[in-house]
């Protein structure tokens, strides 16, 4: 997989983190759904072990961010 895809994915994840920091749970959740779909597409079309490892790291990170969004919704 091209490195560009992971660079773009990294930017998108950072955007989610920024939205969480701004306490914008709704927009953060919407963005997380979009990034999750993008990650699923990467997974569907990847067969390189290194890419699969990288994808799994992002899956774990997105899961953690989702937990933060849920916590943020509880505070709202």
Backbone as a ProteinNet text record, in pm:
[ID]
protein_1_A
[PRIMARY]
XXXXXXXXXXXXXXXXXXXXXXXXXXXXXXXXXXXXXXXXXXXXXXXXXXXXXXXXXXXXXXXXXXXXXXXXXXXX
[TERTIARY]
85	0	88.6	41.9	119.9	124.1	237.6	253.3	158.2	120.5	30.1	-101.6	-149	-276.2	-266	-153.9	-137	-114.4	-51	-32.7	-168.1	-252.7	-387	-469.1	-456.8	-527.5	-482.9	-354.3	-300.4	-358.5	-369.3	-428	-573.9	-646.2	-787.3	-804.5	-717.5	-722.7	-690.3	-593.6	-560.2	-678.1	-752.8	-872.1	-974.6	-990.3	-1081.5	-1033.2	-904.4	-847	-871.5	-853.7	-876.9	-1023.1	-1115.3	-1257.3	-1292.9	-1231	-1253.5	-1201.3	-1084.2	-1025.5	-1113.8	-1181.6	-1271.7	-1409	-1424.7	-1549.6	-1665.8	-1633.2	-1733.8	-1757.8	-1831.4	-1850.1	-1924.9	-2025	-2105.4	-2020.8	-1947.2	-1863.5	-1749	-1693.7	-1586.9	-1637.8	-1759.4	-1816.9	-1842.6	-1894.9	-1917.8	-1787.3	-1684.4	-1553.8	-1495.2	-1516.9	-1467.3	-1532.2	-1660.1	-1729.6	-1668.4	-1641.5	-1580.9	-1442.7	-1362.9	-1227.2	-1232.3	-1327	-1343	-1375.9	-1461.7	-1495.1	-1373.1	-1296.1	-1172.7	-1076.3	-1063.7	-975.3	-1024	-1154.4	-1210.8	-1177.4	-1182.7	-1145.7	-999	-912.8	-770.9	-754.5	-826.4	-817.2	-864.1	-969.7	-1024.1	-926.2	-845.7	-760.3	-612.4	-581.1	-441.2	-410.6	-292.9	-248.1	-104.8	-46.5	90.3	86.6	170.6	171.1	199.7	293.1	324.9	205	132.7	13.2	-93.5	-109.6	-211	-179	-51.4	-10.7	-42.9	-10.1	-37.6	-188.4	-265.6	-411	-464.5	-412.1	-459.5	-428.2	-316.4	-283.4	-386.9	-424.1	-525.7	-661.6	-693.6	-820.2	-825.4	-715.9	-709.3	-723.7	-653.5	-660.5	-802	-867.5	-1004.2	-1098.9	-1076.4	-1158.6	-1140.1	-1017.1	-989.9	-1054	-1045.9	-1107	-1258.8	-1316.7	-1460.3	-1498.5	-1417.4	-1443.3	-1436.9	-1344.1	-1334	-1457.6	-1507.4	-1626.9	-1746.6	-1757.6	-1867.3	-1858.3	-1737.7	-1717.8	-1752.2	-1716.9	-1746.4	-1896.3	-1968.2	-2113.7	-2175.7	-2115.7	-2165.7	-2148.9	-2050.1	-2024.9	-2111.5	-2164.6	-2241	-2372.6
-118.4	0	123.4	224.6	347.1	415.2	474.9	548.6	667	721.9	836.8	807.2	684.8	648.6	655.1	609.4	615.4	757.8	839.3	980.2	1049.1	1024	1081.7	1028.6	900.3	839.7	903.5	926.6	990.7	1130.7	1206.2	1340.9	1333.4	1236.4	1220.9	1182.8	1096.5	1058.2	1178.8	1258.7	1379	1474.9	1481.6	1565.8	1518.3	1387.5	1332	1370.4	1357.4	1392.7	1540.1	1625.7	1768.8	1797.5	1726.1	1744.5	1698.6	1590.9	1544.4	1648.2	1702.8	1804.7	1929.4	1958.8	2073.6	2039.4	1915.4	1865.9	1868.5	1841.4	1833.6	1685.4	1619.8	1474.7	1432.4	1508.5	1469.3	1468.3	1574.9	1583	1482.4	1461.4	1362.9	1223.6	1191.6	1060.7	1045.6	1149.9	1145.3	1122	1190.8	1178.2	1038.4	986.1	853.3	747.3	762.8	668.3	672	791.2	804.6	739.2	764.3	708.8	556.2	508	362.7	296	359	305	306.3	412.2	422	310.9	287.3	182	44.1	23.8	-103.3	-125.7	-18.9	-29.9	-69.7	-8.9	-45.2	-192.8	-238.1	-377.9	-472.3	-435.2	-519.1	-538.6	-437.3	-441.7	-461.4	-494.5	-511	-657	-700	-835.2	-836.2	-720.4	-708.2	-712	-795.3	-810.9	-679.4	-601.8	-474	-380.3	-376.8	-293	-342.1	-471.9	-527.7	-495.8	-496.4	-459.3	-312.6	-228.6	-85.1	-60.1	-128.9	-115.1	-156.1	-263.8	-309.9	-207.3	-138.2	-32.6	79.3	116.4	220.3	173.7	46.2	-6.2	6.6	-25.1	-12.3	134.5	222.1	364.8	417.9	380.1	426.8	375.7	254.8	201.3	284.4	320.7	404.7	543.6	598.6	729.2	721.3	610.9	590.9	589.4	525.2	523.6	665	744	883.5	963.7	938.6	1008.7	970.9	842	798.8	868.1	875.3	943.6	1090	1150.9	1292.1	1315.2	1225.1	1235.4	1225.6	1145.8	1132.1	1258.3	1338.7	1464.2	1578	1563	1672.3	1696.4
0	0	0	-64.4	-72.6	62.8	90.9	215.3	222.9	107.1	102.7	172.5	159.1	220.5	372.7	426.9	571.5	619.7	538	574.4	581.3	482.7	482.3	599.6	626.4	738.7	870.5	882.8	1002.7	1021.3	913.9	920.7	964.5	911.2	946.8	1093.6	1143.3	1284.6	1372.1	1331.7	1407.3	1412.1	1304.8	1300.4	1404.4	1417.5	1518.6	1658.5	1682	1812.8	1842.7	1743.9	1762.3	1795	1728.8	1756.9	1898.1	1942.5	2079.6	2178.3	2150.5	2237.9	2244.3	2133.5	2128.5	2185.4	2235.1	2292.9	2194.5	2068.7	1962.9	1931.6	2021	2013.1	1887	1848.3	1732	1605	1581.9	1461.8	1468.4	1588.1	1604.6	1569.9	1614.2	1583.4	1433.8	1371.2	1226	1150.8	1191.8	1126.9	1151.6	1272.7	1306.3	1217.7	1190.4	1102.2	962.4	912	779.3	774.2	876.3	880.4	896.5	973.8	990.6	857.7	779.4	647.8	556.2	562.9	484.2	524.2	653.6	702.8	658.7	658.6	610.2	463.1	385.8	244	229	309.8	305.9	338	437.7	480.8	371.4	302.1	195.7	80.4	54	-64.2	-33.3	91.3	129.3	157	112.6	143.3	195.8	209.2	260.6	413.5	472.7	618.4	691.3	641	705.6	704.1	593.9	585.5	682.2	691.5	782.1	927.8	962.1	1097.6	1123.5	1027.2	1040.7	1051.7	971.1	975.2	1111.7	1167	1297.8	1406.5	1395.1	1491.2	1484.9	1363.7	1348.5	1399.6	1383.4	1434.8	1587.1	1652.6	1797.5	1838.3	1767.4	1796.9	1778.7	1670	1647.1	1754.6	1801.7	1909.8	2037	2067.6	2184.5	2169.4	2050	2025.6	2039.8	1996.2	2010.9	2159.1	2241	2385.6	2443.9	2394.8	2439.4	2398.7	2279.1	2231.3	2317.7	2351	2438.2	2573.8	2628.8	2756.6	2745.4	2634.5	2612	2604.1	2540.7	2534.1	2672.2	2759.4	2894.8	2975.2	2940.5	3012.7	2962.3	2841.5	2779.5	2848.5
[MASK]
++++++++++++++++++++++++++++++++++++++++++++++++++++++++++++++++++++++++++++

